[in-house]
Amino acid sequence: MQTRCLWHATSVEAEPQCAPFQGEISAQVAVIGGGITGLSTALHLAEQQISVVLVEAGDIPTGGSGRNVGLVNAGLWIPPDDIKQVLGAADGERATQLLSQAPAAVFDLIERHHIECHHTRTGTLHLAHNGKGVDDLRRRFDQWQKLEAPVELLEGEDCWQRVGSRQVPAALLDRRAGTINPAAYTRGLARAAQAAGAQLFTQTPATGLKQEGDRWCVQTTHGEIKADRVVLATNAYTEDHWNQVKDHFFRGHFFQVASNPLPEALLADILPERQGCWDTRTVLSSLRLDHEGRLILGSLGSGDAKPEAFIRCWADRIAEHYFPSFKHRQWQYCWTGSIGFTPDHMLRLFEPAPGLLGVTGYNGRGVTTGTVVGRGFAQYLVSGDDSGLPLPIRQAHEVSIPRLRGLAYDSAFALYHTGQCLRLVA
């Protein structure tokens, strides 16, 4: 089994041609972070003739933008009524409405810039794992129905045929959604941003940030970028003490395992319409196929420190649970990505100082939310209008979140996966 990300290995979009930054440069906007949020910001700014320089500490993509499940989902993690309870009626309605349209924004960019990321538009399936999960899906279905969203609650034979498994009593089909190769999508955004005039630099860690009069200076390992505005788009991969994003999330992990391409006989029954799936377990799992017919399983937690035998055992158990006839069991890739979590499952949008924007806390919805936030940041930077963002820009968020919370969660997830391997939990 290769400890390599499938999405990087199978991306049709080539890694963008970017050099490390050296020297001094001036721009209207500097973006720190070359994931989906940063690249969407750079692309939408460059399309409006705003000079923008983006620096990425690694390659494009290095972080979660290229290592996630590749689900193009609508909305936030929690359902619309819960969002209103957390945010209040006005902000809750705004976030729900804008992010309901987020998959369309992703697919529009894919089509407009001819991004080759093997996208599907057949929807996603939220799978109930037991009776309590069915109740949760019914509640979500009722709330989305009131908003006239194109969702459908599948039960019994309808559900089994769509999933290819009789272990799933119900599934919520969201027709707005779909799947992508996220690494290819991210590289496609980089290609489009460069074509529009954005300057992108990789292998260029930002090492500091200071205000100089009414401008900002982004310090890097081999130079400085002077800019009127700065966007902090580092999300779950934020490490530096000077980067205020670090105070607004705790890091979680999600690991995935991909099989060799399945034979046609199996592909006729397993997810025949190629929807991406995730379930209602507290320790969430994901399930999907890629364009070559690989079965991809994932779950919360890190796979990096686990022995290969453990990962194989877990993958065998999950595949066997859903698909008893699945005997392929040749696991080809295993990789882990990081997620920026918040206790209330809400993203954080903030402006800690004039001309300095930050965002984090996508809670596993980074493909769509990052795309929309980048577009909204560009609008705000150009016009001062934040209506294109899921939430109003705040001066700062009230609470600093303990980073050790993520370590405690990872330990609990590891125990749960051990229980799955031992068949103590389903």
N, C-alpha and C positions, 0 to 999 in steps of 0.2 A: 504493500500500500504506500502510495506516495504522500508525503506530508506537504502537499502543494495544493493551492486553490484551483479547483476545476475551472472556475470562470476565467482565470488568467490563462490557463492552458488551452482553452478552447475559444478564446476571443478572436473573432474575425477582424475586429478593429485593432490596428497595430498600436503599440505603445507610442504616444506622441513624441515627436522629436523636440526635446527640451534640453537645454544645457544648465549646469549650475550657475547661479548668479554671482557676478564679481563686479566690484566697483561701486559707482553711485548712479542712481537714476531717480527721476522725478515723475510722478504721475498724479492724476486726480484721485485715484482710489488704489489702495494696496489691499490685496486679499491674502490672508494667511491660511493655507489649507487647500489642497487640490483634490478634494472629494466632490461629491455631487453639489453640495451647497455652494462651495467656493467657485466651482466651475460654472454653475448656473448663474451666480452673481456676475462673474467676469463676462460670460457670454452676453447676458442681457444688457450690461453696461456698454460693452464694446459695440453692440448693435445700435446704441444710441450715441455713438461717437465720443464716449467718455474714455479717456486714457486709463488703462487699468493694468497693474502688474500683479501677478499671482506667484507666490512662492510655496513650494511643497517640500517637506523635509525628506521624503523618499521619492519613489516613482509615482506615476499616475496609472492606476490607483495603488496605494499602499494599504490604506485603512479599510474601515467597514464598508465604504462605498463599493468596493470590488469584492467583498467577502461575505455579503449578506445572502439571503435566500433568493432574492430577485423577484419578490412579490410586489406588484404595482397595485397597492391597496388604496381604497378610499377611506377618508376619515382618520380619526385618531384611534388609539388603542382601545379606549373605553367608548361605550355607545353614547348617542346624542344627548339623552336626558341626563346622564351622569356628567357629561361635559358642562351642561348648564348649571348643575349643582356646584361644580367646582369653580367655574369661571363667572357665574352669573348669567342671566338670560341673554343680554346683548352680546357679550363676548363669546358665550357658548354658541349662539346661533351663527355668529360670524365665522368662528373656527370650523364649525360643522359644514356650513355652506361652501366655504372656500376649499376645504380639503375634500369635500365630496366630488369636486371637479378636478382634483389633483391628478388622477390617472389620465384624464384627457390632456392635461398639460404635458405629461411625460410622453404620451403617444404622439402629440403634436410635434414636439421637438424631434422625436425619432423620425417622423415622416418628413419634416421640413429640412432636416439636415442629413437625411439618408443614413442614419446610424444603424449599422448592422449588428444587432444585439439579439437576434432570434426571438423577437417579441411575439407574444400571443395575446389575443384579446378575447379569450373565451371565459374570462371571469376567474375568481378564486373561490375556494370552498373552505368555510370554517367548520371543522368537524367536531361533533359531539362525541366525547369518549365514554359517557355514561348518562344516566337519567338526569342528573344535575346539569350536565352539559347541554342536554336537550332543552331544559328549562331556560338556560342562559341564552341559547340561540333563539328561542321563541320570543324572549324579551327583546333581544336585539332586532329581530324581524319586525315585531310590532312597532318599534320606534322608527325604524327606517321606512316602513310602509306609510306611516303618518306623514313622512317627508316626501312620499312618492318616489323613493329610490327604487331602481330596478333590481330588487333582491327577491329571492325565492327560497322558501323553506322546503327542503327535500327530505322526505321520510320514507322508510320502508324500501320497496323495490326501486323507486326513483333514485333514492340516495345510493343504494348498493350498486346500481348500474353505472352511476356517474363516477363513483369512487373506485369500484372494482373490489369492494370489501364488505363483507357482512358484519364486520366488527364495528361499523359506524352506524348508529341508529338514526342519525339526522345530520344534515349539513346545510349551512346557509350559503347559497350561491349569490355572489355579488357580480352582476354582469358589467359593472363599470370597470372592473379590475382586470389584471392579466399578469404575465410574467415576462422577465427579461433575463439576459446574461448581464448582471450588474457591472462587471468589469468592462465589458464591451460598451455599455451605455456610458459609463464614466469617461472612457477613452474617446467616445464619439463626441461628448460634450467638450472635451479638451480640443479636439480637432476643429469643432465648430467655433469655439472661442478664439483660437488662433487665427482662423480664417477671417473672423470679424475684426481682428486687430489687437486682441488681448496679448500681452506678453507673459508667457508662462515659464517658470524656472523650477526644475526639479533638483533633488539632492541639495536643497538649500534650506536648512533649518533656520527659522527665525529665532534669534537668541535674546532679543530684548525689544522693548517698545518704549519710546519716550515722546513727550509732547514738546515741541519747539515753537513757541508762540501759538499761532493758530493752525499749525501743521503738525504732522506726526512723522516720526522717524522710526522705521522698522529696521532693526539691526539684524544682520545675518552673519554667518560664519566668515564671509569674504566681502562684505560690503554693506551699504545702507540704501534704503529706499525712502525717499521723502514723498509724502502724500497728504492731500487735504483730508481724506477720510480713510479709515481702516476697517476691514471686516475680519473678525475672528471666526473662522469656519473650521476649527480643529475638532470640535465635538468630543467624542469618546476617546480620542487619541491625544487629548491635551495633557501635557506633563509639566510645562514650565511654570515656575512660581509667579512670573509676571503676567501670565495669561489668565484673565479673570474668569474665563469659561470654566476653569477647573473647580470653582466654588459652587457650581450650579447643577452638578450631576454626580451620580456614582456609576462606576464602570461595571458593566456586566459582560458576559461572554456568551457566544452561541457557536457550537461546533456542528460541522456537517460531514457526512460520509457519502461518497458517490460510488455506485457500482460500475462495472463495465456495461456497455450497451446491452439491453435486454433483447432476447429473441422476439421475433414478430408475434409468435403465439401468445406470449405474455403481454405484449404491448396492446394487443386487441382488447384486453380486459382491464388492465391497470390504468386508471385515469385516461380513458380513451379520448377525452377532449383536451387533455393536457392542462387542466387547471392546476394551479399551485394551491397547496393546502397548509393549514395549521390547525391545531386542536384546542380544546377547552381545558386541557390539563393545567394545573397550577404551574407545574414545570413543563412549559409548553414544548411541543414537538412540531416539526414541519415535515412535509412530504411533497415531492414533486418529481417530474421528469425533465430532463434537458432535451435539446433538439435532436440529440443522437440516441435518445431512449435510455439514458442512464437513470436509475432510481436514486434519488437524493433524499437522505434522511437527515434531520437535524434536531437539536435540542438545546435548551439553555444550559450553560456551563462551558468550561474550557476543555478541549480535547488535547491540548498541547502536552500536558504532564501525564496523561493517561497512557498505559502500555498499549501497544497495538492490539494485543490479544483481548484486552478489555473493550476497546473500540469495536473490534470485529464481533465480539460476543453480543454487545449491545445492539449493533446493527442487525445481526442475525435474528435476535429476539423481536425487535420491532418489525422487521420485514415479515417474519413468521406470524406475528400477531395479526397484521393486516392482511397478508396474502399467504395463506397456508401452502399454496402450490408453488410459491417462490422458492426455488432451489438453486438459484444462480450463485449467490453468496460469494462473488468475487468483487471485493471492495477495492476500488482503484485509487481514490483520492480521499484525504481527510484534511480539514483545515478549520481554523477558528477565527472568528472576528469579534470585535468589541462593540458594545451597544452603550449609548448614553441614557441611563435611566434616571427618572425622578420619582419621588415617593407618590405623587398624585397622578402619574402617567401623563403629565402635561409638559409640552415644550416650554423652553424659556427663551424669550426674545428681550434683549436689553441693550441700553445705550449708557454704559457707566460713565462716559465723559462725552462732551460734544465731539461728534465726528468719529466716534468709536462704537462699532456695532458688534454684538455677540449673539450667538444662538447655540443651544444644546438641548438635550432631552427629547430626542425623537422617539425613544422607547420602542425601537424596532420598526418604525415607519419612515426610514430615512430616504428611500427612493423617491416617494411622492412628496413628502414634507420638505425634504431638502431642495427639490426642484422648485417648488412653489415659493419657499422662503428666499431662495436666490433671486428669483424673478421679483419678489416683493422688495427685497433689499435694494435692487437696482432702481426700482420705481421711487423708493423713499430717498435714496441718495441723489437722484436727479431732481425730484420735485418737492421733497419733504412730505409727501403723501404716503402714509403707512397703511392705507386701506387694502393694498395688495398682499398684506401679511395676515396670517391666521389670527394673530393677536396684536393689539396695539403695542408699540414700542414702550417699554418701561425704562425708567432711569437706572434702576437696579432691582434685583430681586431680593426679597427680605431674608432668605435663609441660606446659610452655607451648609451644604450637605456633606456628612462624613464620608470620606472615601473608603473606609474600612467596611462599609455595608456590603460592597460588591464581593469582598473576600468571604464574608459570612454566607452570602447567597451561593457562591460557587461551591463551598463546602457542602451545603445542604443539597445542591443539585447532584454532586458526586455520589452522595448517599442514596439519592433517589434512583440514579442510573444503576447503581449496584443492585438495588432491589429489583429493578427490571431485568438485569442479567440473571438474577437468581430466581426469577419468576415470582417474587414476593409481591410485586405490583405490576399492573398491566401496562 
